[in-house]
Amino acid sequence: MTTFYTVQQLANALGVHRQTVYDWIYCGDLKTIQIKPKSAHRIPESEVRRLLTFEPTIETQPAPEA
């Protein structure tokens, strides 16, 4: 059975403001589940684990043409 967390629970656990969690959700860094539009966000435990082990990738961009 999957465990889900509220935005406030995750914010408390990570020591961040709940708006920070909403920022992660709205920019796409954190995926959530909503039963219906405009309902409360629920964060699956798998997303919490992914967030905690997230290592940013360094994208290399091609050198500009001269």
Buried (B, 14 or more C-beta within 10 A) or exposed (E): EEEBBBBEBBBEEBEEEBEBBBEBBEEEEBBBEEEEEEEEBBBBEEBBEEBEEEEEEEEEEEEEEE
